[in-house]
Amino acid sequence: MSRKKRDKIKSRDITGLKFFDKLAPLLQRLEEVGCERDRAGNRELHFDQYCMLILLYLFNPIVTSLRGIQQASELDKVQRKLGCLRASLGSPRLKDIDQTLTLVDGTLVAALPKLMQASWLKQTTGSGLVKWRLHTHFEVDRYVPTRIDVTPDGGGEHDERAVLERTIESDRLYVMDRGYAKFALFNRIVAAKSSYVCRLRDNSTYGVTEERPLTDADRAAGVLSDQVVRLGETRKAEARPDHPIRLVCVKCSPHTTRGKYAGGSSGVDSDGILRIATNLLDVPAEIIGLIFSWRWAIEIFFRFFKHVLGCRHLLSHDENGIEIQTYCAIIACLLISLWTGRKPTLRTYEMICFYFCGLASEEELLRHIAKLQLQDESASKN
């Protein structure tokens, strides 16, 4: 069946543009970015205007594609508010922890390239999609991403551990899964005056130097052991960890990979024990397990990023365009967090979109936000 043709976007469909009056001054410093390549001096769409068009796409459910952005840019109201002319389709594309709890992970997004390129990729790689990895730093306290680095999906300098090594900051607690387990990375994090909590592989080998006693709270949280260990004993001295490493083992549900469509898990096999390495020696073992359990938050964000903000559909096929869309999505998350005082959710995002479309009044939006704040206050008391 042929897909139903979308109705042409009309000026009355684009609402909420008054808020771009506040955004425009913040983005104005980006105006001349990239203009050094404009030797003809005839650029009409500048970087700050392009970013506002992407934000228009993210916050207005009427605009659902690159062609929709181009169509909206033809409207007089949009041009007046955003200060741009018509855009062409070829335009550029836990209270006791005193460090910032930062989740680190990557997710893949795919773009369908031009027809001939897709055909060639299908013949050579078996897939007609170009895949990009978004290396993400996500702050638990604010529930927002603070950094996303876009690279082609591959190893070498684009490997997730290599990207993190280049982006380490001080005074952070990095929470990572076993794909990031690398002694050199651990050493760099500690050298930068930060900390880490990282899951190790089930087949990791180590020697125990200290057995630490468990408290009742540790056992209640499923902690099986708390030890200071030696890792990398078979490696050369320069390739070993240069600081004490603590290993906290926590009970979990064992599973065997059977494929997600066969009723099993699509993840890596697990023997029922989470082996968590950290350089935090004074934090209770139960808190180490709790910190690692927060990793689910970044997976929820990836789902929000792809399915709610619409970033599963890429507006551009090249790295610069994907980066711009990604950074504008971060801005959208921050705006929602600033407006509501809480983490972005699907219901709140929908209510904001309804308000922009004129389907919800300002009073209804404020009532929705106030209800969420009451729920948060009630949960904190309990």
C-alpha positions in Angstrom: 0.0 0.0 0.0 1.2 3.5 -0.8 1.8 5.8 2.2 -0.8 8.5 2.7 0.5 11.9 1.5 1.0 14.4 4.4 -1.0 17.6 4.4 0.9 20.7 3.5 2.0 22.6 6.7 0.2 25.9 7.1 1.2 28.9 9.1 -1.5 28.3 11.7 0.0 24.9 12.4 3.3 26.3 13.7 2.7 27.6 17.2 4.9 28.4 20.2 7.3 30.6 18.2 7.3 33.3 20.8 9.7 31.2 22.9 12.3 31.5 20.2 12.6 35.2 21.0 14.5 34.0 24.2 16.5 31.3 22.4 17.7 33.5 19.5 20.1 35.6 21.7 21.6 32.5 23.2 22.4 31.0 19.9 23.4 34.2 18.1 27.1 33.6 18.8 26.9 30.6 16.5 25.9 32.7 13.5 29.2 32.9 11.7 30.3 29.3 12.5 31.3 27.6 9.3 31.2 30.8 7.3 34.9 30.7 6.6 34.1 28.2 3.8 31.6 30.7 2.2 34.1 32.3 -0.3 31.2 33.6 -2.4 29.7 35.6 0.5 26.2 34.5 -0.4 25.2 32.4 2.7 21.6 32.9 3.6 21.0 30.2 6.3 23.4 30.6 9.2 24.3 28.1 11.9 22.2 29.7 14.7 19.1 29.8 12.4 19.7 26.1 11.4 19.8 25.2 15.1 16.5 26.9 15.7 14.9 25.1 12.8 16.1 21.8 14.3 14.6 22.8 17.7 11.4 23.7 15.8 11.4 20.1 14.5 12.0 18.6 18.0 9.3 20.6 19.7 6.5 20.7 17.1 4.9 17.4 16.2 3.6 18.9 13.0 7.1 19.1 11.6 8.3 15.5 11.3 11.1 15.4 8.6 13.8 17.4 6.9 11.3 18.3 4.1 8.9 19.4 6.9 11.6 21.8 8.2 12.1 23.2 4.7 8.4 23.7 4.3 8.0 25.4 7.7 10.8 27.7 6.8 8.7 29.1 3.9 6.1 30.4 6.3 6.2 34.2 7.0 5.7 33.7 10.7 8.6 31.3 11.0 10.9 33.5 8.9 10.0 36.6 11.1 10.6 34.8 14.4 13.7 32.8 13.4 15.1 35.6 11.3 15.9 33.2 8.4 14.8 32.8 4.8 13.6 29.6 3.1 15.9 26.7 3.9 16.8 24.3 1.0 16.9 20.5 1.4 20.6 20.7 0.8 21.2 22.9 3.9 23.8 21.6 6.5 22.8 18.8 8.5 23.0 9.9 46.0 23.8 12.5 48.6 27.0 10.8 50.0 28.8 10.9 46.7 30.6 14.2 46.3 31.5 13.7 42.7 29.1 14.2 39.8 27.6 10.8 39.0 28.0 10.4 35.2 26.8 7.4 33.3 28.8 6.6 30.2 27.6 4.5 27.3 27.0 4.5 23.5 24.1 3.9 21.3 23.9 3.3 17.5 21.8 5.3 15.1 21.5 4.5 11.4 21.0 6.6 8.3 19.9 5.5 4.9 22.3 7.1 2.5 21.7 7.9 -1.2 20.4 5.1 -3.4 23.7 4.2 -5.1 25.7 4.3 -1.9 23.1 2.2 -0.1 23.2 -0.4 -2.9 27.0 -0.5 -2.7 26.9 -0.9 1.1 24.4 -3.7 0.8 26.6 -5.6 -1.6 29.8 -5.2 0.5 28.6 -5.2 4.1 25.2 -6.8 3.9 23.4 -3.7 5.1 22.4 -0.5 3.3 22.6 1.6 6.4 25.4 3.9 7.6 25.8 3.4 11.3 27.0 6.1 13.8 27.7 5.7 17.5 26.7 8.4 20.0 29.1 8.3 22.9 27.1 9.8 25.7 27.8 11.3 29.2 24.7 11.4 31.3 24.3 13.2 34.7 22.0 11.3 37.0 21.3 14.2 39.3 20.0 16.5 36.6 18.8 13.6 34.4 20.3 15.2 31.3 23.1 14.4 28.8 26.0 16.7 29.2 28.1 15.5 26.2 27.5 13.4 23.1 30.4 12.6 20.7 29.4 11.3 17.3 31.7 8.8 15.5 31.4 6.3 12.8 30.7 2.8 14.3 34.0 1.1 14.4 37.2 0.4 16.4 40.5 2.2 16.7 40.1 5.9 17.6 36.3 5.5 17.4 36.3 2.7 20.1 34.1 3.6 23.0 37.0 3.4 25.5 39.3 5.5 23.3 36.6 8.2 23.0 36.1 8.3 26.8 39.9 8.6 27.3 39.8 11.8 25.2 36.9 13.3 27.1 37.6 12.5 30.8 36.9 15.4 33.2 37.9 15.9 36.8 35.6 15.5 39.9 33.3 12.9 38.2 32.2 9.4 39.1 32.0 7.5 35.8 29.6 4.5 35.8 30.4 2.1 33.0 29.5 -1.4 31.7 32.1 -4.1 30.9 32.8 -2.8 27.4 34.8 0.0 29.1 36.9 -2.3 31.3 40.4 -1.3 30.5 43.3 -0.8 33.0 44.7 2.2 31.1 41.3 3.9 31.1 41.0 3.3 34.9 44.4 4.9 35.4 43.5 7.9 33.3 40.3 8.5 35.2 42.1 8.4 38.6 44.9 10.6 37.3 42.2 13.2 36.3 41.1 13.2 40.0 37.8 11.4 39.1 36.5 7.9 40.1 34.8 5.0 38.4 32.4 2.2 39.0 32.7 -0.4 36.2 31.4 -3.9 35.7 34.0 -6.5 34.8 33.6 -9.5 32.6 32.5 -12.8 34.2 35.8 -14.5 33.2 38.0 -11.8 34.8 41.0 -13.2 36.9 42.4 -11.5 39.9 44.2 -12.1 43.2 42.6 -11.1 46.6 44.7 -8.9 48.9 42.0 -8.0 51.4 38.7 -9.5 52.4 36.4 -6.8 53.7 33.5 -7.7 56.1 29.9 -7.3 55.0 27.2 -5.4 56.9 23.6 -6.4 57.3 22.7 -3.6 54.8 25.2 -5.1 52.3 23.7 -8.6 52.5 20.2 -7.2 52.2 21.2 -5.5 49.0 22.5 -8.8 47.5 26.2 -8.1 48.0 28.1 -11.4 48.0 31.7 -10.2 48.7 33.7 -7.0 49.1 37.4 -7.3 48.4 40.5 -5.4 47.5 42.1 -7.2 44.5 45.1 -7.3 42.2 44.1 -7.2 38.5 46.4 -7.8 35.5 48.9 -9.9 37.3 50.0 -11.6 34.1 50.7 -8.2 32.4 53.7 -6.0 32.4 54.0 -3.6 35.2 53.2 -0.5 33.0 50.0 -2.2 31.8 48.6 -2.9 35.3 46.4 -0.6 37.4 48.5 1.9 39.3 46.0 2.3 42.2 44.1 0.0 44.6 41.1 -1.6 43.1 38.1 -2.8 45.0 35.8 -5.6 43.7 32.2 -5.8 44.9 30.3 -8.9 43.8 26.5 -8.6 43.8 23.9 -11.3 43.1 21.8 -10.9 39.9 19.7 -13.0 37.7 21.7 -15.4 35.5 20.8 -15.6 31.8 22.0 -17.2 28.6 21.9 -15.4 25.3 19.2 -16.8 23.1 18.2 -13.9 21.0 15.6 -11.3 21.8 13.0 -12.9 19.5 13.3 -16.3 21.1 12.2 -15.4 24.6 15.7 -15.0 25.9 18.1 -12.2 26.5 19.9 -10.4 23.7 22.7 -9.3 26.0 25.9 -11.1 27.0 25.7 -14.3 29.1 25.7 -13.8 32.9 26.6 -16.4 35.6 24.4 -14.5 38.1 27.1 -12.4 39.7 27.8 -8.7 38.9 31.5 -8.1 39.4 31.9 -4.3 40.0 35.4 -2.7 40.0 35.9 0.7 41.6 38.6 2.9 43.1 36.2 4.1 45.8 37.5 2.4 49.0 35.4 4.1 51.6 31.9 4.0 50.2 29.7 1.1 51.6 29.4 -1.9 49.3 25.7 -1.6 49.1 26.1 1.9 47.7 28.5 0.7 45.0 25.8 -1.8 43.9 23.2 1.0 44.0 25.4 3.3 41.9 25.8 0.6 39.2 22.1 -0.1 39.2 21.5 3.5 38.0 22.9 2.5 34.6 19.4 1.8 33.4 18.8 5.6 33.4 21.0 6.1 30.4 19.2 3.3 28.5 15.9 5.1 29.3 17.4 8.3 27.9 18.5 6.5 24.7 14.9 5.4 24.2 13.6 8.9 24.9 16.2 10.3 22.5 15.3 8.0 19.7 11.6 7.4 20.1 10.3 10.6 21.8 12.5 13.3 20.4 12.4 11.7 17.0 16.2 11.2 16.7 15.8 7.6 15.4 15.0 9.5 12.1 18.2 11.3 11.1 17.8 14.5 9.1 21.3 14.4 7.7 23.6 11.6 6.4 27.0 13.1 7.4 28.8 13.5 10.7 28.3 17.3 11.0 24.6 17.1 10.4 24.1 14.3 12.9 26.1 16.2 15.5 24.0 19.3 15.0 20.8 17.3 15.4 22.2 15.5 18.5 23.3 18.8 20.2 19.9 20.4 19.5 18.2 17.3 21.1 20.4 17.9 24.2 19.2 21.5 24.2 15.6 20.3 24.0 16.2 18.0 27.0 17.7 20.8 29.0 14.9 23.2 28.1 12.3 20.6 29.3 14.3 20.1 32.5 14.5 23.9 33.1 10.9 24.5 32.4 9.6 21.7 34.6 12.3 21.3 37.2 12.4 17.5 36.7 13.6 14.9 34.2 12.0 14.8 30.7 9.3 12.2 30.3 7.1 11.2 27.4 4.0 12.6 29.0 5.6 16.0 29.7 7.0 16.1 26.2 3.6 15.4 24.7 1.9 18.0 26.9 4.5 20.6 25.8 3.8 19.7 22.1 0.1 19.9 22.7 0.6 23.4 24.1 2.7 24.4 21.1 0.0 23.1 18.8 -2.7 25.1 20.6 -4.4 21.9 21.9 -3.5 22.6 25.5 -3.7 25.9 27.3 -0.9 27.4 29.4 -3.0 26.8 32.5 -3.3 23.1 31.6 0.5 22.8 31.0 1.3 24.5 34.3 -1.3 22.2 36.1 0.4 19.2 34.6 3.9 20.4 35.8 2.5 21.2 39.2 1.0 17.7 39.5 4.4 16.2 38.7 6.1 18.3 41.3 3.6 17.2 43.9 4.3 13.5 43.0 8.0 14.2 43.4 7.6 15.8 46.8 5.3 12.9 47.9 7.9 10.3 46.7 10.8 12.1 48.5 8.8 12.1 51.8 8.2 8.3 51.5 
